Amino acid sequence: MAGVFEVEVDGVEHDHGLEHHDEPNQFDVSKLSPEEKWRVEHARMHAKHKGHEAMHAEMVLILIVTLVVAQLVLVQWKQRHPKSYNLVTLFQMWVVPLYFTTKLHWWRFLTTWFIFSVITAYISFRATRKPLACTTPRLVYKWFLLLYKISYATGIVGYTVVMFTLFGINLIFRIKPEDAMDFGVSLLFYGLYYGVLGRDFAEMCADFMASTVGYYNASGMPTKHLSDNICAVCGQPILVDVSEEGIIENTYRLSCNHVFHEFCIRGWCIVGKKQMCPYCKEKVDLKRMFSNPWERPHVMYGQLLDWLRYLVAWQPVIIGFVQGINYVLGLE
């Protein structure tokens, strides 16, 4: 349906109402280009808000004060009650994008979000069982390591595409700049979003599993003698000798002489903040043997993830709170 508007440009009011179809300064919006439509909407917005400078200044002041106060509250909450802060932030990181993407009908993101949620929910369910199954640490490690590698590679590809677009390399392949930039930014967001979600869920699973009483059973005591060729975590045979280089995974021996599959002991390592052998409970320095990719990220990468948490989890809440204040005060 064609629409006709009244726009004021350079102090001259052009009447494009529906009751004046015979005037020469009318135009059909449906025939305008997207850029021209944006200019018309921009002019209408300026005409609508003209003379409201004092109200706009008040709204900006409310926004700044709310942002400062919210930041102070979040910092104090994080310092005083880190577990509850991390849990609430993780929940909002998981749920808030679902609301906006459903509203905007971004089915590609919703599909990846659903697959991630189903698998991670199953892994988290396994991690919270008591007593802990002997194969759970291996399963937890393999899933979150795979997720870390995929998200990291996706983020790198997205960043590379963005940089290539900025330097105009996309023109060599006859790709429009806006298409290339949208693709690069989307990949970058996917990599960062699922990277930070995977890291936070891994920490949550580690906390649950490390606090589980016992490993093989509720008492935490080994129930049978362990052979030298059996993994002390999963109870499955070890096919690669400690001195050999494995194709898929290596074999490790701790100072207590118990041997493990690499994925099993690494799974216990990200879980086992107890720093002990999962079988005999002898004290060992597991963190020195194994460094997990998400435990010691680059400083700037860690800051980027914290910024992403704030942007996705808390920024919509703060903006909604500001809009509520403006509504109560009658500011529109």
C-alpha positions in Angstrom: 0.0 0.0 0.0 1.4 3.4 -0.9 1.8 5.9 1.9 2.0 9.7 1.8 3.7 11.8 4.5 4.1 15.3 5.7 7.8 16.2 6.1 9.4 19.5 7.2 12.7 20.1 5.6 14.9 23.3 6.0 12.1 25.0 7.9 9.5 24.5 5.1 6.7 22.2 5.9 5.7 19.9 3.0 2.2 18.5 3.5 2.0 14.9 2.2 -1.2 14.0 4.1 -3.8 11.7 2.8 -6.3 14.6 2.4 -4.2 16.5 -0.1 -3.5 14.2 -2.9 -3.7 16.9 -5.6 -0.8 19.0 -4.2 2.4 19.0 -6.3 4.7 18.3 -3.4 3.3 14.9 -2.6 5.3 11.7 -3.2 4.7 8.0 -3.0 6.9 6.4 -0.3 6.6 3.0 -2.0 8.5 4.3 -5.0 11.5 5.6 -2.9 14.8 3.8 -2.5 15.7 2.4 0.9 18.1 5.3 1.5 15.4 7.8 0.6 12.9 6.1 2.9 15.5 6.3 5.7 15.9 10.0 5.1 12.1 10.5 5.2 11.9 8.6 8.5 14.8 10.6 9.9 13.1 13.9 9.0 9.9 12.8 10.6 11.7 11.8 13.8 13.4 15.2 14.0 10.0 16.9 13.4 8.4 14.8 16.1 11.0 15.5 18.8 11.6 19.2 17.9 11.3 21.4 21.1 11.8 18.5 23.5 15.5 19.3 24.2 15.0 19.6 28.0 13.2 16.3 28.2 15.9 14.6 26.1 18.6 15.9 28.4 16.7 14.5 31.4 16.4 11.1 29.7 20.2 11.1 28.9 21.0 12.0 32.5 18.8 9.2 33.8 20.6 6.7 31.4 24.0 7.8 32.6 23.2 7.6 36.3 21.5 4.2 35.9 24.5 2.8 34.0 26.9 4.0 36.7 24.8 2.7 39.6 24.2 -0.6 37.8 27.9 -1.0 37.2 28.7 -0.4 40.8 26.1 -2.8 42.0 27.3 -5.5 39.6 30.9 -5.1 40.7 30.0 -5.4 44.3 27.7 -8.4 43.7 30.5 -10.1 41.8 33.0 -9.5 44.5 30.8 -10.4 47.5 28.8 -13.3 46.0 30.6 -14.6 42.9 28.7 -17.9 42.6 25.3 -16.4 42.5 26.5 -13.6 40.2 28.0 -16.1 37.8 24.9 -18.4 37.9 22.5 -15.5 37.2 24.8 -14.1 34.4 25.1 -17.5 32.8 21.3 -17.9 32.9 20.8 -14.5 31.3 23.5 -15.2 28.7 21.6 -18.3 27.8 18.0 -16.9 27.8 18.2 -13.2 26.7 19.4 -13.9 23.1 16.6 -16.4 22.8 14.0 -13.7 23.4 15.4 -11.3 20.8 16.2 -13.9 18.1 12.7 -15.4 18.4 11.2 -11.9 18.1 13.3 -11.2 15.1 12.8 -14.7 13.5 16.6 -15.5 13.3 16.0 -19.2 12.7 19.7 -20.0 12.0 20.7 -18.8 15.5 17.7 -20.5 17.1 18.7 -23.8 15.5 22.3 -23.6 16.8 21.1 -22.5 20.2 18.7 -25.4 20.4 21.4 -28.0 19.5 23.9 -26.4 21.9 21.2 -26.3 24.7 20.2 -30.0 24.3 23.7 -31.4 24.3 24.9 -29.1 27.1 21.9 -29.8 29.2 22.6 -33.5 28.9 26.3 -33.0 29.8 25.3 -30.8 32.8 22.8 -33.4 33.9 25.5 -36.1 33.9 27.9 -33.8 35.8 25.4 -33.3 38.6 24.7 -36.9 39.3 25.8 -38.4 42.7 27.7 -40.7 42.8 29.6 -39.5 39.7 29.9 -41.9 36.8 33.4 -42.9 36.0 33.0 -41.9 32.3 31.5 -38.4 33.1 34.8 -36.4 33.4 36.0 -37.7 30.0 32.6 -36.8 28.4 32.6 -33.3 29.9 36.2 -32.7 28.8 35.6 -33.9 25.2 32.4 -31.9 24.7 33.7 -28.6 26.0 37.1 -29.0 24.3 35.3 -29.6 21.0 33.0 -26.6 21.6 36.0 -24.4 22.5 37.8 -25.4 19.2 34.8 -24.8 17.0 33.9 -21.4 18.6 37.6 -20.3 18.5 37.9 -21.3 14.8 34.5 -19.6 14.0 35.6 -16.4 15.7 38.9 -16.3 13.9 37.2 -16.8 10.5 34.7 -14.1 11.3 37.4 -11.7 12.3 39.4 -12.5 9.2 36.4 -11.9 7.0 35.7 -8.5 8.7 39.3 -7.4 8.2 39.4 -8.5 4.6 36.2 -6.5 4.0 37.7 -3.4 5.6 40.6 -3.7 3.2 38.4 -4.3 0.2 39.6 -7.9 -0.6 35.9 -9.0 -0.9 35.7 -7.0 -4.1 38.2 -9.5 -5.7 35.5 -12.2 -5.3 32.7 -9.8 -6.4 31.1 -9.9 -3.0 29.1 -6.9 -1.8 30.7 -5.2 1.2 27.5 -5.3 3.2 27.1 -9.0 2.6 30.7 -9.8 3.5 30.5 -7.7 6.6 27.3 -9.3 7.8 28.8 -12.7 7.3 32.0 -11.8 9.2 30.2 -10.2 12.1 27.8 -13.1 12.3 30.6 -15.6 12.5 32.5 -13.4 15.0 29.4 -13.2 17.3 28.7 -17.0 17.0 32.3 -17.7 18.0 32.4 -15.3 21.0 28.9 -16.1 22.2 29.2 -19.9 22.2 32.8 -19.6 23.4 31.9 -17.7 26.5 28.8 -19.9 27.1 30.9 -23.1 26.8 33.5 -21.7 29.1 31.0 -20.7 31.8 29.1 -24.1 31.5 32.4 -25.9 31.8 33.2 -24.0 35.0 29.7 -24.8 36.4 30.1 -28.5 35.6 33.6 -28.5 37.2 32.2 -26.9 40.4 29.4 -29.5 40.6 31.7 -32.4 40.0 34.4 -31.3 42.3 31.9 -30.9 45.1 30.5 -34.4 44.6 31.2 -36.6 47.5 33.1 -39.7 46.3 34.2 -40.7 42.8 33.5 -44.3 42.2 30.8 -44.5 45.0 29.3 -42.4 47.8 32.1 -43.2 50.2 34.8 -42.2 47.7 36.9 -45.3 48.5 38.1 -47.7 45.7 36.2 -50.9 45.7 38.6 -53.2 43.8 42.2 -53.6 43.0 43.3 -51.8 39.8 45.5 -53.4 37.2 48.4 -51.6 35.5 46.7 -51.7 32.1 43.4 -50.3 33.3 42.5 -46.6 33.3 41.9 -45.5 36.9 39.1 -43.2 35.8 36.9 -45.0 33.3 38.0 -48.6 34.1 38.7 -49.4 30.4 41.9 -51.0 29.0 44.8 -48.8 28.1 46.0 -49.5 24.6 48.9 -47.0 24.4 51.9 -47.3 26.6 53.0 -44.3 28.7 56.2 -43.9 26.7 54.4 -44.1 23.3 52.8 -41.3 21.3 49.1 -42.0 20.7 47.3 -41.2 17.5 44.1 -40.0 19.2 45.1 -39.6 22.8 48.2 -40.4 25.0 48.5 -42.2 28.3 49.6 -40.5 31.5 51.0 -41.8 34.7 50.8 -39.8 37.9 53.3 -39.8 40.8 51.2 -42.4 42.5 51.8 -44.8 39.5 48.2 -44.9 38.4 47.7 -44.6 34.7 45.0 -42.8 32.7 43.7 -42.1 29.3 44.5 -38.5 28.3 40.9 -37.4 28.0 39.9 -39.1 31.2 42.6 -37.4 33.4 42.1 -34.1 31.6 38.5 -34.4 32.3 39.3 -35.0 35.9 41.7 -32.1 35.8 39.1 -29.5 34.8 36.8 -31.1 37.3 39.1 -32.0 40.0 40.0 -28.8 41.7 40.8 -31.1 44.6 44.3 -31.7 43.0 44.4 -35.4 43.8 44.4 -38.7 42.0 40.9 -39.7 41.3 41.6 -43.3 42.4 43.8 -43.3 45.4 43.3 -39.6 46.4 47.0 -39.0 46.7 47.9 -35.3 46.4 49.3 -34.4 42.9 49.8 -31.2 41.0 47.4 -31.7 38.1 47.4 -28.1 37.0 51.1 -28.2 36.3 50.7 -31.2 34.1 47.6 -30.1 32.2 46.7 -26.5 31.2 43.2 -26.1 29.9 42.6 -23.7 27.0 39.7 -21.9 28.8 41.5 -21.6 32.2 44.2 -19.2 31.2 43.1 -17.2 28.2 44.9 -14.2 26.9 44.2 -11.1 29.0 42.6 -9.2 26.2 40.5 -12.2 25.2 39.3 -12.6 28.8 38.4 -8.9 28.9 36.5 -9.3 25.7 34.5 -12.2 27.1 33.7 -10.2 30.2 32.5 -7.3 28.0 30.4 -9.8 26.0 28.8 -11.1 29.1 27.9 -7.6 30.2 26.6 -6.7 26.8 24.4 -9.7 26.3 23.3 -10.5 29.9 23.0 -7.2 31.7 22.8 -4.4 29.1 19.2 -5.3 28.0 18.2 -5.5 31.7 19.6 -2.0 32.3 18.1 -0.5 29.2 14.7 -2.0 30.2 15.0 -0.5 33.7 15.8 2.9 32.2 12.7 2.7 30.0 10.6 1.8 33.0 11.9 4.9 34.8 11.1 7.1 31.8 7.6 5.6 31.6 6.9 6.2 35.3 8.1 9.8 35.0 6.1 10.4 31.8 9.2 10.9 29.6 8.7 9.6 26.0 
